[in-house]
Amino acid sequence: MSAIEVASLRKSYGALNAVDSISFSVAKGDVFSLLGPNGAGKTTTIEILEGLRERDGGDVKVLGLDPWKNGYEVHRSIGVIPQGFKFVDYATPREAVKYYAALFGVKADADAILRRVILEDSANVYFSKLSGGQKQKVGLALALVNDPELVFLDEPTTGLDPQARRAVWEVIRNLKSEGRSVLLTTHYLEEAEELSDTVAIMNHGRIITAGTPAEIIARHGSGERIRVRGDQKLADYLRKAIPSVPVDYHADSGEVTISVGRKEDSLFALEAIERSDLPWNDLSIARESLEDVFVKLIGGEGHGQAAVGAKHEVARAATEGA
């Protein structure tokens, strides 16, 4: 049995098809990332999965149950960190965990849970005094109070500095190693690529592509790029020597770029550069990232800020620690 099964899910608000007949599944023990620009339908989808919103059509199973009809049972088996998580300013992480345990009617070892999210050193610090990363870890701790099989993490690292983000990544990896399933939404595409077993990209209520990060990059990317510092003569030579691959010259940076789709093309290109007897240096090889593919698929419609705009969050959050 999968952790989540979605088939032909639909939800409309008047004339707006917020979720337009989408289907996907999340395997038990996997990290699944649902990506897309603002307004793509991610939040509506997650609220339906969490049993907070009724669907118009389609079938949804969360841990084998209908989240709308069996909301009580589902809520006792899932953990949730909402977007922009906050808590009472003058409560400590230990007090927060004990409070949530009382709400769920379960016994919970507060110190053990805080160790799992790497927060034991701040167990008695007021929430208002915690850094941005530590506050997110409190949210993670509360999501684990009821020992959930499935955890929903809605943009858990937005606004955190790189060190704090990676600390949260460590917790997510630990959840996976414990056999828990995770549904993650994030505007950081490198985060999704780093953590996810499977990714689905939504736009205008539909899933436009899905698969492992590597599969999506291979399906929609243009392969590897060889960059070498050289001049126009080198670019002209390479176009004749390897006519099967695109060669571009960037006068502003003095760089020649060769787009290669196969390993054989890479070897031909490297050999051609060496045979040219023309001056070159600073050779590097890079492949397209999930962010590159996301911008290619979504950015053309003016929504690229969902991927690239998130980079500026890191700069704004540079004063916050882990």
C-alpha positions in Angstrom: 0.0 0.0 0.0 1.2 3.5 -0.9 1.3 6.3 1.7 -0.7 8.5 -0.7 -2.8 7.6 -3.7 -4.4 10.4 -5.8 -6.5 9.7 -8.9 -8.1 12.3 -11.1 -8.4 14.8 -8.2 -10.4 17.9 -9.0 -11.2 21.1 -7.1 -12.7 24.3 -8.5 -13.5 27.7 -7.1 -16.1 29.1 -9.5 -14.6 29.2 -13.0 -11.1 28.5 -11.6 -9.9 24.9 -11.8 -7.5 25.0 -8.9 -6.7 21.3 -9.2 -7.5 19.9 -12.6 -7.7 16.1 -12.7 -4.2 15.3 -11.2 -3.0 11.8 -10.3 0.1 10.7 -8.4 1.2 8.3 -5.7 3.7 8.5 -2.8 5.5 5.3 -1.9 5.9 4.4 1.7 9.2 5.6 3.1 9.8 8.0 0.2 10.3 11.8 0.1 7.9 13.3 -2.5 8.2 16.9 -3.5 5.2 18.8 -5.0 6.6 21.8 -6.8 5.2 24.7 -8.7 4.8 28.5 -8.8 2.4 30.4 -6.6 -1.1 29.6 -7.6 -0.3 26.3 -9.2 -2.7 24.4 -6.9 -0.2 22.9 -4.4 -1.8 24.3 -1.3 -5.3 23.2 -2.3 -4.0 19.7 -3.1 -2.2 19.4 0.3 -5.3 20.7 2.2 -7.4 18.0 0.5 -4.8 15.3 1.4 -4.7 16.6 5.0 -8.5 16.4 5.2 -8.9 20.1 5.6 -10.8 20.7 2.3 -13.4 18.7 0.5 -12.6 17.7 -3.1 -15.0 18.1 -6.0 -14.1 14.8 -7.7 -11.5 12.0 -8.0 -10.2 9.5 -5.4 -7.8 10.2 -2.6 -6.3 7.8 -0.1 -4.0 8.8 2.7 -2.5 5.8 4.5 -5.4 3.8 3.0 -8.1 6.2 4.2 -10.3 8.9 2.7 -8.9 12.0 4.5 -12.3 13.8 4.3 -14.5 10.9 5.5 -12.0 9.5 7.9 -10.3 12.7 9.0 -9.9 11.8 12.7 -8.1 8.5 12.0 -5.9 10.2 9.3 -5.0 13.1 11.6 -3.7 10.8 14.3 -1.3 9.1 11.8 0.1 12.2 10.1 2.4 15.1 11.1 2.0 18.6 9.6 4.2 21.7 9.5 2.1 24.5 8.0 3.7 27.2 6.0 5.1 30.0 8.2 4.9 27.9 11.4 4.7 29.9 14.6 4.1 29.1 18.3 3.5 30.9 21.6 6.4 33.3 22.2 6.9 32.5 25.9 6.8 28.7 25.6 9.9 26.5 25.4 10.4 23.7 22.9 10.0 21.2 25.7 6.8 22.7 26.9 5.5 22.8 23.3 6.1 19.1 22.8 4.4 18.3 26.1 1.4 20.5 25.2 1.0 18.7 21.8 1.3 15.3 23.5 -1.6 16.3 25.8 -3.7 17.4 22.8 -3.1 14.1 21.0 -3.6 12.1 24.3 -0.3 10.3 23.8 2.8 9.7 25.9 5.8 11.5 24.4 9.4 11.7 25.5 10.0 15.4 24.9 13.8 15.2 25.3 14.0 12.3 22.9 11.9 14.1 20.2 14.0 17.3 20.6 17.2 15.2 20.1 15.7 13.8 16.9 15.3 17.3 15.5 18.7 18.5 16.8 17.2 20.9 19.3 18.1 19.5 22.7 20.5 22.3 23.5 17.6 24.8 23.2 14.9 22.8 25.0 14.4 25.5 27.7 14.7 28.6 25.5 11.6 30.7 24.9 10.3 30.4 21.3 10.7 34.1 20.8 14.4 33.8 21.5 15.0 31.0 19.0 16.6 31.6 15.6 14.6 31.0 12.4 16.1 27.5 11.9 15.4 26.5 15.5 11.8 27.7 15.2 11.3 25.4 12.2 12.8 22.6 14.2 10.2 23.2 16.9 7.6 22.7 14.1 9.3 19.4 13.1 9.3 18.3 16.7 5.6 18.9 17.1 4.9 17.1 13.8 6.5 14.0 15.4 4.7 14.0 18.7 2.1 11.5 17.6 4.8 9.2 15.9 3.3 9.8 12.4 3.7 7.4 9.5 3.5 10.4 7.0 4.7 14.0 7.5 3.6 17.0 5.5 6.2 19.7 5.3 5.0 22.9 3.6 8.0 25.1 2.7 9.8 24.2 6.0 13.0 26.1 5.1 11.7 29.3 3.5 13.6 32.3 4.9 16.4 30.3 6.6 20.1 30.8 6.0 22.0 28.0 4.3 23.3 26.5 7.5 19.8 26.3 9.1 18.3 24.9 5.9 20.9 22.0 5.9 20.1 21.3 9.5 16.4 20.8 8.5 17.6 18.7 5.6 19.3 16.4 8.1 16.1 16.0 10.0 14.2 15.1 6.8 16.8 12.5 5.9 16.4 11.0 9.4 12.7 10.8 8.9 13.2 8.8 5.7 15.8 6.6 7.4 13.2 5.7 10.0 10.8 4.6 7.2 8.5 7.6 7.4 7.0 9.1 4.3 7.4 12.8 3.6 5.4 15.1 1.3 7.4 18.3 0.8 6.7 21.6 -0.8 9.5 24.0 -1.4 10.5 27.0 -3.6 14.1 25.8 -3.3 14.6 23.6 -6.3 18.1 22.4 -5.2 16.4 21.3 -1.9 13.9 19.1 -3.8 16.7 17.7 -6.0 18.8 16.9 -2.9 16.1 15.3 -0.8 13.4 13.8 -3.1 12.9 10.3 -4.3 10.1 11.6 -6.6 9.1 15.1 -7.8 5.9 16.3 -9.4 5.8 19.8 -10.9 2.4 21.6 -11.0 1.2 24.5 -13.0 -2.3 25.9 -13.5 -3.8 23.0 -11.5 -2.2 20.3 -13.5 0.9 18.1 -13.1 3.1 18.8 -16.1 5.9 16.4 -15.3 6.8 13.8 -12.6 9.5 11.3 -11.8 12.8 11.2 -10.0 14.8 14.4 -10.3 17.2 12.6 -12.6 14.4 11.4 -14.9 12.9 14.9 -15.1 16.3 16.5 -15.9 16.9 13.8 -18.6 13.4 14.2 -20.0 13.4 18.0 -20.2 17.0 19.1 -20.0 19.5 19.5 -22.8 22.2 17.4 -21.3 25.6 18.5 -20.1 27.4 21.7 -21.0 31.1 22.0 -21.5 32.4 25.5 -20.9 35.9 26.7 -21.9 37.4 30.1 -22.0 38.4 30.9 -25.5 37.7 33.2 -28.5 35.5 33.3 -31.6 38.1 31.4 -33.6 37.8 28.4 -31.2 34.0 28.5 -31.4 34.2 28.5 -35.2 36.7 25.6 -35.2 34.5 23.5 -32.9 31.4 24.1 -35.0 33.2 22.6 -38.0 34.9 19.8 -36.0 31.8 18.6 -34.2 28.8 19.7 -36.3 26.4 17.4 -34.4 26.3 19.5 -31.2 25.5 23.2 -30.6 28.4 25.5 -30.0 27.9 29.0 -28.7 30.4 31.9 -28.2 29.7 34.4 -25.4 31.7 37.5 -26.2 30.9 39.2 -22.9 32.5 36.5 -20.8 35.0 35.2 -23.4 33.5 31.7 -23.0 32.6 29.0 -25.5 29.7 26.7 -24.5 29.2 23.2 -26.0 25.9 21.5 -25.3 26.4 17.7 -25.3 23.6 15.1 -24.9 25.7 12.0 -24.9 29.0 10.8 -23.3 30.4 10.3 -26.8 29.7 13.9 -27.7 31.7 15.0 -24.6 34.7 13.0 -25.6 34.5 14.3 -29.2 34.3 17.9 -27.9 37.3 17.5 -25.5 39.4 15.9 -28.3 38.4 18.7 -30.7 39.4 21.4 -28.2 42.8 19.8 -27.8 43.3 19.4 -31.5 42.4 23.0 -32.3 45.9 24.3 -31.4 44.0 27.5 -30.3 44.4 29.1 -26.9 42.0 28.0 -24.2 41.8 27.5 -20.5 39.4 27.1 -17.5 37.5 24.1 -18.9 34.5 22.9 -16.8 31.6 20.5 -17.3 28.2 21.1 -15.8 24.8 19.4 -16.1 21.4 21.1 -15.9 19.8 21.1 -12.5 16.2 20.6 -11.5 16.0 24.4 -11.1 17.2 24.9 -14.8 14.4 22.5 -16.0 11.8 24.1 -13.7 12.5 27.6 -15.2 12.5 26.1 -18.7 9.0 24.6 -18.1 7.5 27.3 -16.0 9.5 30.5 -16.4 8.4 31.1 -20.0 4.9 31.9 -18.6 6.3 34.5 -16.3 6.4 32.4 -13.2 10.2 31.8 -13.0 10.3 33.8 -9.7 9.0 30.7 -7.9 12.3 29.1 -8.5 14.8 31.8 -8.8 13.2 34.4 -6.5 13.7 32.0 -3.6 17.5 32.6 -3.8 16.9 36.1 -2.4 15.3 34.6 0.7 18.7 33.3 1.8 20.2 36.7 1.6 17.4 38.2 3.7 17.8 35.5 6.2 21.5 35.7 6.6 21.3 37.0 10.1 19.3 34.0 11.4 21.2 31.0 12.7 20.5 27.2 12.9 
